[in-house]
Amino acid sequence: MNRPEILAPAGGPEQLLAAVRCGADSVYLGAPAFNARRAAANFTFAQLSEAVRYCRTHGVKVYVTVNTLVLDNEMDALAETADAIAAAGADAVILQDMAALRLFAEKYPSLRRVASTQTAVHNTDGARFLQDAGFDGFVLARELTLAEMEKICAAVSIPAEAFVHGAHCMSLSGACALSAMLGGRSGDRGLCAQPCRLDWRCGGGDHVLSLKDMSLIGRIRALADAGVSALKIEGRMKRPEYVAAAVTACVNARAGRPYDEAGLAAVFSRSGFTDGYLTGKRDKSMFGYRTREDVTAAAEKLPALAALYRKETPRVPVDMAFSMDRTGSRLTVSDGTHTVAAEGPAPEAARTRPLDPDRAGESLSRTGGTQYYVNSFRADIAPGLTLPAAALNGLRRAALAELEAVRGQAPVTEAMPYAPRVPVRRAHPSPSPLWARFPDPAQIVRDQALERIILPVETVTAGLIARYRDALAAALPAVAFPADEDPLEARLTALRDAGLRAVWTENVYGLELGRRLGLAVYGGFGLNAANCQALDFFASRGLAAVTVSFQLPMKRIKAMDGPVPWGIAAYGYLPLMRFRACPVRVNIGCEKCGGRGCLTDRRGTAFPVECGEKKYATLLNSVPLHMAGRDDPGDFRLLWFTRETRPQCGAVIEDFLLDRAPAGPRTGGLYYRQLL
């Protein structure tokens, strides 16, 4: 059976200690910047080196998270972080931004690169894209079933990690702008304020955006059989007792031993656990929030859990060889990779009982308080000699200290020549052309004023292709699961044969699919292109155009450029979250919703929920972004229509054609706010 590694969170030094001492095979942790848990304790560069040294002595790998979006003015700091990670001797980095991928792939190619869950891989084409792009591994989205995980793992040769325990984000991985849009604290920048955990309502349901924590520990063997190479525990914001409990449970379950599920629930849960995504039972039982009773239960468990990591756990076997003659004594210790020796004092003539191999072995094997245990011992002792116990103990301590030093040495991570691409400066049209996405062809109006018309692929017909020709692009589903892939490819193939020339994608799987079918690919804001290096990267992967992330401040957008045409989202009720466990469906039902559901926040503000063919749903902002009469920095402006009537669509287009500020509620989104 595949024996997946246990990958534990280390939000700070004490959590690191708990993870290692309880038996984790690897840990993931954050440096001072560019990690998606900036509110955790994290590690300074000096602490990072010490953490890696400690982990190496224990045979534990270290993954460093560099998994936030990076702005152009932060590229020097990103390079400094990369240098520090390499110098510390980390085993791998976890990345989201393609600028970070490019930097590590080119400057430190020997350092493993793992695609963060923020890259939102939900299908085989997404995994293939990551493999071809230069990742050495990836994290599967948390929303997948076991069968879907198995299919994705089989599609690529790079290893896949899966979350096995911890908090569930309500939104599909990598597709949440709720915290950023409502409070300016972006999850993609490591500062999610978790507004989803507040009391959002739908029908009679409360806290409808809060899922219970996942726990798949009882399904570890099934995950291993599906091809999962690492079992990842969520929780860099959690206390060390939580880490100790989760790692211990995973170690026991992987070995086929019982584990303390009740203890896990007591230390942290939101009214229990769920495995709804893995089993496909996405019903109301998945939802829950943290209650006062949950907090009280945790307080009672903490002392016992702290005891799990109070002492070192012997986990590293060593072979010892002791020799002694009249000239001196020597202890050689080997862990199978490193061999060291410590020289001891010359022995004394034995007055009564000479030192024999059994007594020497008994004394030298007392490795308690360290991570070592003696696997084998042999001795070559000249007759008639002895050493005092203190001398033997000193010899053992010296040899193990030497072994510790050798094991803790960071490998040399060679730096290769690297120079960031110089952004291509291009002249941009003024005013820039309008692109419009309509969810329904019946909404299309003022088509002569639009350079590009984007329609959901399921609504595109041969007649529409003939009418709009090269101006038409078929929008791929923002999220496609493995069962959707073959039907989607078959439909696209038929549309291509009918004359379709381009697709629009919010996810990297669309780049792989479009390339295979020979279609031009336009990238949406879901790709989170946030800097010039990302634009250059996507151009190198064949994108014909890209809409930059709508989380960027306008001053950063104005400084961007690249070889590929790019634009901004200029109008729309922007997507804030995407769900696979739809809160509208589980609270009022699809029939009553009719694809026109909404949620209300604690202030009573209504937020529309758009149905994605009953396969996923999208929470939209309550007020539209509307940039008519304001900045126009790129090659095109995207109008993202959702529930507007045809006359309303026409009025919006008219606003942009006349460059006039509209009447009524609107927002400038994050374009004129400080992105934290």
PLY file of the C-alpha trace (Angstrom):
ply
format ascii 1.0
element vertex 676
property float x
property float y
property float z
element edge 675
property int vertex1
property int vertex2
end_header
0.00 0.00 0.00
1.10 3.55 -0.71
2.25 5.03 2.63
1.41 8.73 2.43
3.40 11.16 4.51
1.75 13.11 7.31
2.16 16.84 6.64
1.47 18.97 9.71
0.93 22.72 10.19
3.49 24.70 12.16
2.18 28.21 12.76
5.01 28.90 15.21
7.91 27.25 17.06
5.78 25.44 19.67
3.47 24.03 17.00
6.58 22.83 15.16
7.75 21.04 18.30
4.34 19.39 18.73
4.22 18.24 15.11
7.70 16.72 15.10
7.51 15.05 18.50
4.12 13.51 17.73
5.38 11.87 14.55
4.77 14.11 11.53
6.82 13.22 8.47
6.85 16.80 7.24
5.69 20.25 8.32
4.60 23.36 6.47
5.29 26.79 7.85
5.48 30.43 6.86
8.34 32.91 6.59
7.75 36.57 7.56
5.98 37.47 4.31
4.12 36.00 1.31
2.39 33.29 3.31
-1.37 32.80 3.46
-1.50 32.90 7.26
0.15 36.21 8.04
-1.65 36.38 11.40
0.09 33.21 12.62
3.30 33.52 14.65
5.34 32.33 11.63
9.14 32.29 11.51
11.79 34.96 11.04
14.56 34.08 8.62
16.82 33.20 11.58
14.08 31.05 13.13
13.49 29.41 9.76
17.09 28.19 9.60
16.85 26.84 13.14
13.50 25.18 12.40
14.92 23.44 9.33
17.96 22.30 11.31
15.76 20.87 14.07
13.51 19.09 11.57
16.43 17.63 9.63
17.89 16.11 12.79
14.53 14.40 13.30
14.17 13.24 9.71
11.27 15.60 9.05
10.88 17.59 5.82
10.08 21.31 5.77
7.74 22.96 3.27
7.72 26.75 3.32
4.58 28.57 2.19
5.04 31.36 -0.34
1.40 31.15 -1.35
0.03 34.68 -1.64
-0.44 36.99 -4.58
2.62 39.16 -5.12
2.56 42.78 -6.26
5.13 44.26 -8.63
6.63 46.46 -5.94
7.28 43.34 -3.81
9.47 41.43 -6.26
12.72 42.33 -4.50
11.27 41.17 -1.18
10.09 37.95 -2.84
13.62 37.32 -4.14
15.02 37.95 -0.64
12.55 35.45 0.80
13.50 32.87 -1.83
17.19 33.30 -0.99
16.51 32.85 2.72
14.44 29.71 2.14
17.15 28.20 -0.03
19.89 29.12 2.44
17.93 27.54 5.29
17.83 24.23 3.43
14.06 23.79 3.16
12.84 20.80 1.20
10.00 22.46 -0.74
7.98 25.61 -1.25
4.20 25.90 -1.61
3.23 28.48 -4.23
0.19 30.22 -5.70
1.44 33.16 -7.78
3.00 32.26 -11.13
5.66 34.93 -10.56
6.81 32.96 -7.52
6.75 29.73 -9.51
8.94 31.25 -12.19
11.44 32.66 -9.69
11.92 29.37 -7.81
11.89 27.22 -10.96
14.62 29.26 -12.61
16.78 30.33 -9.66
16.46 27.30 -7.37
15.35 24.43 -9.63
16.41 21.76 -7.12
13.91 23.05 -4.55
10.59 21.20 -4.89
7.65 23.39 -5.94
4.17 22.43 -4.76
1.05 24.17 -6.10
-1.06 25.55 -3.29
-4.72 24.70 -2.88
-5.24 28.32 -3.98
-4.46 27.24 -7.54
-7.89 25.57 -7.43
-7.29 22.20 -9.08
-10.61 20.37 -9.42
-9.99 18.23 -12.50
-7.42 16.38 -14.59
-6.68 19.22 -17.01
-5.92 21.53 -14.10
-3.45 19.00 -12.72
-1.87 18.56 -16.16
-1.45 22.30 -16.50
0.36 22.51 -13.16
2.66 19.63 -14.09
3.53 21.18 -17.46
4.00 24.62 -15.89
6.81 23.38 -13.66
5.25 22.26 -10.38
6.62 19.11 -8.73
3.44 18.42 -6.75
0.07 19.96 -5.96
-2.63 20.13 -3.32
-5.98 18.70 -4.34
-9.00 20.92 -3.78
-10.88 20.11 -0.59
-14.21 19.85 -2.39
-13.44 16.64 -4.29
-14.92 13.19 -3.80
-12.66 10.19 -3.31
-13.34 8.96 -6.85
-12.50 12.40 -8.26
-9.23 12.47 -6.33
-8.32 9.05 -7.70
-8.98 10.13 -11.28
-6.90 13.30 -10.92
-4.00 11.48 -9.24
-3.92 8.95 -12.08
-3.78 11.68 -14.75
-0.35 13.06 -13.78
3.03 11.81 -12.63
3.61 14.46 -9.95
2.43 13.64 -6.40
-0.81 14.99 -4.95
-1.51 16.09 -1.39
-4.98 16.06 0.15
-6.27 17.80 3.26
-7.29 15.17 5.79
-8.33 17.21 8.82
-9.15 20.80 9.72
-11.20 23.81 8.73
-13.25 23.95 5.54
-13.42 27.19 3.61
-16.98 27.67 2.38
-15.70 28.82 -0.98
-14.04 26.53 -3.45
-10.29 26.73 -2.99
-8.75 29.80 -4.56
-12.07 31.42 -5.50
-12.91 33.68 -2.56
-12.83 37.47 -2.50
-15.40 37.92 0.29
-13.00 39.15 2.98
-11.17 41.36 0.50
-14.28 42.99 -0.89
-16.11 43.46 2.40
-13.20 44.50 4.57
-10.08 44.97 2.44
-8.40 41.95 4.06
-7.60 39.53 1.26
-7.31 35.81 1.81
-5.08 35.72 -1.25
-2.75 38.05 0.66
-2.85 36.02 3.87
-5.22 38.18 5.90
-8.66 36.58 5.59
-10.96 37.97 8.30
-13.39 35.04 7.90
-16.60 37.05 7.42
-18.16 33.78 6.25
-18.24 32.59 9.87
-20.68 35.38 10.79
-24.44 34.82 10.81
-25.36 34.75 7.12
-28.92 33.54 6.54
-31.04 31.83 3.92
-34.59 30.68 4.43
-34.75 29.53 8.03
-31.05 28.66 8.20
-28.44 30.56 10.16
-24.64 30.62 9.73
-25.18 29.28 6.23
-21.64 30.10 5.07
-19.95 28.14 7.87
-19.02 24.52 7.28
-17.98 22.06 9.94
-14.33 21.10 9.97
-13.43 18.14 7.82
-12.05 14.94 9.30
-11.06 12.19 6.89
-8.66 10.47 9.25
-10.81 7.35 9.30
-10.43 7.19 5.49
-6.65 7.38 5.32
-6.25 3.97 3.73
-8.82 4.81 1.07
-6.99 8.07 0.33
-3.71 6.19 0.03
-5.31 3.68 -2.35
-6.61 6.61 -4.43
-3.02 7.76 -4.97
-2.73 10.57 -2.42
0.94 10.96 -1.46
0.61 13.29 1.53
-2.07 13.77 4.18
-2.20 17.45 4.99
-3.56 18.76 8.27
-5.03 22.28 8.17
-4.31 24.60 11.08
-1.43 27.07 11.07
-3.60 29.38 13.17
-4.30 26.63 15.73
-2.61 26.04 19.07
0.07 23.34 19.54
-2.29 21.00 21.40
-4.48 20.86 18.29
-1.45 19.97 16.17
-0.41 17.27 18.63
-3.88 15.73 18.66
-4.29 15.74 14.87
-0.82 14.36 14.13
-1.19 11.63 16.74
-4.56 10.63 15.30
-3.13 10.47 11.76
-0.13 8.41 12.89
-2.39 5.91 14.62
-4.90 5.71 11.78
-2.21 5.22 9.15
-0.83 2.34 11.21
-4.29 0.80 11.48
-4.62 1.60 15.17
-7.65 3.28 16.83
-7.48 7.04 17.28
-9.24 9.43 19.62
-11.89 11.07 17.45
-13.75 12.43 20.47
-10.56 14.08 21.69
-10.05 15.65 18.28
-13.56 17.06 18.32
-13.03 18.41 21.82
-9.82 20.27 21.06
-11.38 22.04 18.08
-14.52 21.54 16.05
-17.52 23.43 14.78
-20.27 21.25 16.24
-18.55 18.12 15.00
-16.87 17.04 11.76
-17.93 16.32 8.19
-16.74 14.13 5.33
-19.45 15.38 3.00
-17.17 16.38 0.15
-15.26 13.10 0.14
-18.45 11.02 0.16
-20.48 13.34 -2.07
-23.16 13.84 0.62
-23.27 17.62 0.38
-26.29 18.25 2.57
-27.17 20.36 5.59
-25.20 18.07 7.90
-22.02 19.64 6.49
-22.80 23.01 8.05
-21.88 24.06 11.58
-20.25 26.80 13.61
-18.22 27.08 16.78
-20.37 27.24 19.89
-19.65 28.06 23.51
-19.84 24.35 24.28
-17.12 23.66 21.71
-14.83 26.19 23.41
-15.50 24.73 26.87
-14.75 21.19 25.69
-11.39 22.33 24.31
-10.28 23.88 27.61
-10.77 20.58 29.40
-8.64 18.63 26.92
-5.61 20.89 26.60
-3.48 19.64 29.53
-3.63 16.01 28.39
-2.82 16.97 24.81
0.17 19.07 25.87
1.64 15.94 27.42
1.80 14.33 23.96
4.73 16.53 22.95
6.36 17.30 26.29
9.20 14.86 25.64
11.15 13.75 22.60
9.80 10.64 20.88
12.50 8.15 19.85
11.98 7.84 16.10
15.47 7.68 14.54
17.16 4.24 14.67
20.94 4.18 15.03
23.57 1.47 14.93
26.34 1.65 17.54
29.80 0.14 17.51
31.98 0.45 20.63
35.63 -0.44 20.79
38.10 -0.23 23.68
41.72 -1.26 24.16
44.51 -0.06 26.38
45.12 3.04 24.23
41.59 4.44 24.29
37.87 4.03 23.63
35.71 4.89 20.66
31.97 4.94 19.90
30.80 4.94 16.28
27.16 5.81 15.56
25.34 5.55 12.22
21.79 6.45 11.17
22.24 4.60 7.89
23.23 7.74 6.02
25.64 9.54 8.32
28.37 7.88 10.37
30.24 9.70 13.15
32.64 8.68 15.89
33.55 10.04 19.31
36.87 9.34 20.99
36.80 8.51 24.69
39.39 8.27 27.47
41.78 5.41 27.92
40.34 2.67 30.12
41.47 1.55 33.55
42.58 -1.89 34.59
39.57 -3.61 36.11
39.99 -4.32 39.82
37.00 -6.58 40.09
34.65 -6.85 37.10
35.89 -5.90 33.60
33.57 -4.12 31.21
31.86 -6.62 28.91
29.69 -6.04 25.77
26.41 -6.50 27.64
27.20 -3.88 30.28
28.62 -1.49 27.67
25.52 -1.91 25.52
23.19 -1.33 28.44
24.91 1.94 29.33
25.48 3.28 25.83
21.93 2.49 24.67
20.34 4.85 27.19
19.30 7.45 24.65
16.23 8.66 26.53
15.46 12.34 26.09
16.64 12.26 22.45
14.97 11.28 19.19
17.35 8.30 18.81
16.96 4.67 19.75
19.53 1.90 19.34
18.71 -0.51 16.54
21.86 -2.61 16.87
24.91 -2.65 19.11
28.24 -4.42 18.85
31.37 -4.13 20.94
35.04 -5.06 20.65
36.53 -4.78 24.16
40.02 -5.88 25.18
39.95 -8.11 28.29
40.67 -6.87 31.79
39.64 -3.24 31.18
36.84 -0.98 32.33
35.47 2.56 32.04
33.40 4.37 34.62
29.71 4.94 33.84
30.27 8.70 33.61
32.83 8.19 30.85
30.49 5.92 28.88
27.66 8.42 29.24
29.91 11.23 28.04
31.00 9.15 25.06
27.35 8.49 24.11
26.42 12.17 24.46
29.40 13.27 22.38
28.67 10.79 19.59
24.98 11.66 19.42
25.77 15.37 19.49
28.11 14.89 16.54
25.45 12.91 14.69
22.91 15.63 15.47
25.20 18.28 14.01
25.78 16.32 10.82
22.10 15.50 10.36
21.13 19.13 10.88
23.41 20.53 8.20
21.46 22.25 5.46
22.15 20.96 1.96
23.59 23.40 -0.50
20.76 24.67 -2.71
22.59 25.97 -5.75
21.40 29.27 -7.18
21.17 29.53 -10.94
21.31 32.80 -12.90
17.92 34.50 -12.79
16.70 37.83 -14.08
13.03 38.81 -13.93
11.49 39.53 -17.32
11.47 43.20 -18.16
7.82 44.15 -18.75
6.94 44.82 -22.36
5.60 48.37 -22.59
2.82 48.78 -25.09
0.51 51.59 -26.05
-3.07 51.00 -24.88
-6.12 52.21 -26.79
-8.10 55.08 -25.31
-10.89 54.53 -24.77
-10.27 50.81 -24.54
-12.73 48.45 -26.26
-15.61 46.89 -24.37
-15.88 43.17 -23.77
-19.13 41.84 -22.34
-20.08 38.58 -20.69
-23.77 37.72 -20.85
-25.15 34.63 -19.07
-28.03 34.48 -21.58
-27.93 35.35 -25.32
-31.29 37.13 -24.84
-29.47 39.82 -22.87
-27.18 40.78 -25.75
-27.68 44.41 -26.75
-25.57 47.02 -28.56
-23.48 44.18 -29.98
-21.93 46.50 -32.57
-20.34 48.44 -29.72
-18.65 45.34 -28.27
-15.29 44.00 -29.38
-15.84 40.67 -27.64
-19.02 38.84 -26.61
-18.63 36.08 -24.01
-21.38 33.51 -23.51
-21.54 30.36 -21.34
-20.47 27.41 -23.44
-23.80 25.67 -22.87
-25.65 28.58 -24.54
-23.45 28.85 -27.64
-25.02 27.61 -30.89
-23.91 27.38 -34.49
-26.23 30.29 -35.25
-24.55 32.52 -32.67
-21.13 31.53 -34.01
-22.20 32.47 -37.52
-23.61 35.77 -36.31
-20.74 36.99 -34.11
-17.85 35.09 -35.71
-14.46 35.94 -34.18
-16.03 38.32 -31.66
-17.57 35.36 -29.81
-15.87 33.44 -26.99
-17.39 30.52 -25.10
-17.04 30.88 -21.35
-15.99 27.63 -19.71
-17.52 26.76 -16.34
-15.64 28.51 -13.57
-15.40 25.13 -11.90
-15.41 21.78 -13.70
-15.16 18.45 -11.90
-13.81 15.28 -13.53
-17.25 13.99 -14.58
-17.79 17.27 -16.48
-14.60 17.07 -18.53
-15.47 14.63 -21.31
-18.92 16.15 -22.05
-17.37 19.63 -22.00
-14.62 18.64 -24.41
-17.11 16.95 -26.72
-19.30 20.06 -26.82
-16.33 22.34 -27.42
-15.09 20.10 -30.21
-18.46 20.32 -31.95
-18.55 24.11 -31.51
-15.00 24.42 -32.83
-16.00 22.42 -35.88
-18.92 24.85 -36.28
-16.48 27.77 -36.35
-15.89 28.73 -32.70
-12.42 30.18 -32.34
-11.99 31.16 -28.66
-12.82 30.23 -25.08
-12.82 32.21 -21.86
-11.56 30.58 -18.66
-11.49 31.49 -14.97
-9.37 28.46 -14.10
-6.07 27.03 -15.33
-7.76 23.88 -16.62
-9.10 25.99 -19.48
-5.59 26.73 -20.74
-4.88 23.02 -21.07
-8.25 22.25 -22.66
-8.14 25.18 -25.08
-4.60 24.39 -26.18
-5.51 20.77 -26.88
-8.46 21.82 -29.04
-6.53 24.53 -30.89
-8.69 27.38 -29.56
-7.58 30.84 -28.51
-7.84 31.19 -24.74
-8.81 34.39 -22.93
-8.09 34.38 -19.21
-10.56 35.77 -16.70
-9.95 37.49 -13.39
-10.19 34.08 -11.68
-6.61 33.41 -12.80
-5.55 36.08 -10.29
-2.90 37.67 -12.51
-1.52 40.30 -10.14
1.86 41.36 -11.54
3.88 41.79 -14.72
5.70 38.49 -14.27
2.38 36.64 -14.12
1.26 38.37 -17.31
4.48 37.29 -18.99
4.07 33.75 -17.67
0.53 33.43 -18.99
1.63 34.81 -22.33
4.29 32.08 -22.46
1.56 29.50 -21.80
-0.41 30.69 -24.81
-3.05 33.01 -23.34
-4.39 35.39 -25.97
-5.54 37.96 -23.37
-6.08 38.15 -19.63
-8.24 40.14 -17.22
-6.10 41.10 -14.21
-7.22 40.37 -10.67
-9.93 42.73 -9.45
-8.26 42.69 -6.02
-5.48 44.98 -7.25
-5.29 48.69 -6.40
-5.57 50.89 -9.47
-2.13 52.40 -8.93
-0.65 48.89 -9.24
-2.74 48.11 -12.30
-1.54 51.29 -14.02
2.06 50.18 -13.50
1.47 46.77 -15.07
2.28 45.70 -18.58
3.25 42.64 -20.50
3.37 40.96 -23.91
-0.25 39.80 -23.75
-3.26 42.14 -24.07
-4.83 42.69 -20.67
-7.83 44.44 -19.25
-9.82 45.09 -16.11
-13.21 44.11 -14.79
-15.02 47.42 -15.29
-18.60 46.49 -14.43
-20.46 43.77 -12.62
-21.82 42.16 -9.50
-18.47 40.49 -8.94
-18.15 36.90 -7.71
-17.18 36.77 -4.04
-17.34 33.00 -3.41
-17.98 29.82 -5.33
-19.72 26.90 -3.59
-20.00 23.20 -4.21
-22.16 22.77 -1.10
-24.79 25.35 -2.06
-26.35 26.97 1.02
-29.45 27.96 -0.94
-30.12 24.41 -2.06
-29.76 22.92 1.42
-31.92 25.61 3.06
-34.77 26.24 0.62
-34.23 23.74 -2.21
-33.47 24.16 -5.90
-37.13 24.23 -6.94
-37.96 27.19 -4.71
-34.71 28.96 -5.66
-35.18 28.63 -9.42
-31.60 29.76 -9.92
-32.36 33.15 -8.37
-31.37 32.61 -4.75
-29.80 35.05 -2.33
-28.20 35.20 1.10
-28.48 37.99 3.64
-25.73 39.15 5.93
-26.21 40.12 9.58
-27.20 43.65 8.53
-29.94 42.32 6.25
-28.16 43.13 2.97
-29.06 40.71 0.19
-26.32 39.06 -1.88
-27.41 37.19 -5.04
-26.41 33.58 -5.58
-25.96 32.50 -9.22
-26.48 28.84 -10.08
-23.86 27.07 -12.21
-25.90 24.29 -13.81
-26.55 22.83 -10.31
-22.88 21.81 -10.14
-21.63 24.84 -8.25
-22.99 28.22 -7.22
-21.53 31.72 -7.00
-22.13 34.37 -4.34
-22.21 37.80 -5.99
-21.54 41.18 -4.46
-24.62 43.13 -3.35
-23.68 46.23 -5.33
-22.11 46.44 -8.79
-18.64 47.58 -9.64
-19.10 50.40 -12.17
-16.08 52.15 -13.67
-17.75 54.29 -16.34
-16.26 57.77 -16.18
-13.28 56.51 -14.19
-9.87 54.98 -14.95
-9.31 53.03 -18.16
-5.75 51.66 -17.95
-5.56 48.55 -20.16
-6.41 47.01 -23.51
-10.08 46.31 -22.79
-12.80 46.78 -20.21
-14.88 43.79 -19.19
-18.58 44.20 -18.44
-19.64 41.20 -16.34
-23.42 40.93 -16.61
-25.38 38.54 -14.41
-29.07 39.17 -13.65
-29.50 42.45 -15.50
-32.37 42.76 -17.95
-31.61 43.51 -21.59
-32.50 47.23 -21.12
-30.28 47.39 -18.04
-27.41 45.86 -20.01
-27.97 48.47 -22.71
-27.93 51.30 -20.16
-24.62 50.10 -18.72
-23.03 49.88 -22.18
-24.34 53.38 -22.91
-22.68 54.67 -19.72
-19.32 53.39 -20.93
-19.75 54.62 -24.49
-20.56 58.12 -23.21
-17.96 57.94 -20.41
-20.56 59.06 -17.90
-20.88 58.21 -14.25
-24.09 56.26 -13.63
-26.87 57.04 -11.21
-27.64 54.64 -8.37
-25.52 52.48 -6.06
-22.13 51.43 -7.30
-18.67 50.61 -5.97
-15.12 51.11 -7.12
-14.37 47.69 -5.59
-10.81 47.38 -4.37
-9.35 49.59 -7.09
-9.21 52.63 -4.82
-8.54 50.92 -1.51
-5.35 49.70 0.11
-4.91 45.98 -0.45
-3.64 44.52 2.82
0 1
1 2
2 3
3 4
4 5
5 6
6 7
7 8
8 9
9 10
10 11
11 12
12 13
13 14
14 15
15 16
16 17
17 18
18 19
19 20
20 21
21 22
22 23
23 24
24 25
25 26
26 27
27 28
28 29
29 30
30 31
31 32
32 33
33 34
34 35
35 36
36 37
37 38
38 39
39 40
40 41
41 42
42 43
43 44
44 45
45 46
46 47
47 48
48 49
49 50
50 51
51 52
52 53
53 54
54 55
55 56
56 57
57 58
58 59
59 60
60 61
61 62
62 63
63 64
64 65
65 66
66 67
67 68
68 69
69 70
70 71
71 72
72 73
73 74
74 75
75 76
76 77
77 78
78 79
79 80
80 81
81 82
82 83
83 84
84 85
85 86
86 87
87 88
88 89
89 90
90 91
91 92
92 93
93 94
94 95
95 96
96 97
97 98
98 99
99 100
100 101
101 102
102 103
103 104
104 105
105 106
106 107
107 108
108 109
109 110
110 111
111 112
112 113
113 114
114 115
115 116
116 117
117 118
118 119
119 120
120 121
121 122
122 123
123 124
124 125
125 126
126 127
127 128
128 129
129 130
130 131
131 132
132 133
133 134
134 135
135 136
136 137
137 138
138 139
139 140
140 141
141 142
142 143
143 144
144 145
145 146
146 147
147 148
148 149
149 150
150 151
151 152
152 153
153 154
154 155
155 156
156 157
157 158
158 159
159 160
160 161
161 162
162 163
163 164
164 165
165 166
166 167
167 168
168 169
169 170
170 171
171 172
172 173
173 174
174 175
175 176
176 177
177 178
178 179
179 180
180 181
181 182
182 183
183 184
184 185
185 186
186 187
187 188
188 189
189 190
190 191
191 192
192 193
193 194
194 195
195 196
196 197
197 198
198 199
199 200
200 201
201 202
202 203
203 204
204 205
205 206
206 207
207 208
208 209
209 210
210 211
211 212
212 213
213 214
214 215
215 216
216 217
217 218
218 219
219 220
220 221
221 222
222 223
223 224
224 225
225 226
226 227
227 228
228 229
229 230
230 231
231 232
232 233
233 234
234 235
235 236
236 237
237 238
238 239
239 240
240 241
241 242
242 243
243 244
244 245
245 246
246 247
247 248
248 249
249 250
250 251
251 252
252 253
253 254
254 255
255 256
256 257
257 258
258 259
259 260
260 261
261 262
262 263
263 264
264 265
265 266
266 267
267 268
268 269
269 270
270 271
271 272
272 273
273 274
274 275
275 276
276 277
277 278
278 279
279 280
280 281
281 282
282 283
283 284
284 285
285 286
286 287
287 288
288 289
289 290
290 291
291 292
292 293
293 294
294 295
295 296
296 297
297 298
298 299
299 300
300 301
301 302
302 303
303 304
304 305
305 306
306 307
307 308
308 309
309 310
310 311
311 312
312 313
313 314
314 315
315 316
316 317
317 318
318 319
319 320
320 321
321 322
322 323
323 324
324 325
325 326
326 327
327 328
328 329
329 330
330 331
331 332
332 333
333 334
334 335
335 336
336 337
337 338
338 339
339 340
340 341
341 342
342 343
343 344
344 345
345 346
346 347
347 348
348 349
349 350
350 351
351 352
352 353
353 354
354 355
355 356
356 357
357 358
358 359
359 360
360 361
361 362
362 363
363 364
364 365
365 366
366 367
367 368
368 369
369 370
370 371
371 372
372 373
373 374
374 375
375 376
376 377
377 378
378 379
379 380
380 381
381 382
382 383
383 384
384 385
385 386
386 387
387 388
388 389
389 390
390 391
391 392
392 393
393 394
394 395
395 396
396 397
397 398
398 399
399 400
400 401
401 402
402 403
403 404
404 405
405 406
406 407
407 408
408 409
409 410
410 411
411 412
412 413
413 414
414 415
415 416
416 417
417 418
418 419
419 420
420 421
421 422
422 423
423 424
424 425
425 426
426 427
427 428
428 429
429 430
430 431
431 432
432 433
433 434
434 435
435 436
436 437
437 438
438 439
439 440
440 441
441 442
442 443
443 444
444 445
445 446
446 447
447 448
448 449
449 450
450 451
451 452
452 453
453 454
454 455
455 456
456 457
457 458
458 459
459 460
460 461
461 462
462 463
463 464
464 465
465 466
466 467
467 468
468 469
469 470
470 471
471 472
472 473
473 474
474 475
475 476
476 477
477 478
478 479
479 480
480 481
481 482
482 483
483 484
484 485
485 486
486 487
487 488
488 489
489 490
490 491
491 492
492 493
493 494
494 495
495 496
496 497
497 498
498 499
499 500
500 501
501 502
502 503
503 504
504 505
505 506
506 507
507 508
508 509
509 510
510 511
511 512
512 513
513 514
514 515
515 516
516 517
517 518
518 519
519 520
520 521
521 522
522 523
523 524
524 525
525 526
526 527
527 528
528 529
529 530
530 531
531 532
532 533
533 534
534 535
535 536
536 537
537 538
538 539
539 540
540 541
541 542
542 543
543 544
544 545
545 546
546 547
547 548
548 549
549 550
550 551
551 552
552 553
553 554
554 555
555 556
556 557
557 558
558 559
559 560
560 561
561 562
562 563
563 564
564 565
565 566
566 567
567 568
568 569
569 570
570 571
571 572
572 573
573 574
574 575
575 576
576 577
577 578
578 579
579 580
580 581
581 582
582 583
583 584
584 585
585 586
586 587
587 588
588 589
589 590
590 591
591 592
592 593
593 594
594 595
595 596
596 597
597 598
598 599
599 600
600 601
601 602
602 603
603 604
604 605
605 606
606 607
607 608
608 609
609 610
610 611
611 612
612 613
613 614
614 615
615 616
616 617
617 618
618 619
619 620
620 621
621 622
622 623
623 624
624 625
625 626
626 627
627 628
628 629
629 630
630 631
631 632
632 633
633 634
634 635
635 636
636 637
637 638
638 639
639 640
640 641
641 642
642 643
643 644
644 645
645 646
646 647
647 648
648 649
649 650
650 651
651 652
652 653
653 654
654 655
655 656
656 657
657 658
658 659
659 660
660 661
661 662
662 663
663 664
664 665
665 666
666 667
667 668
668 669
669 670
670 671
671 672
672 673
673 674
674 675
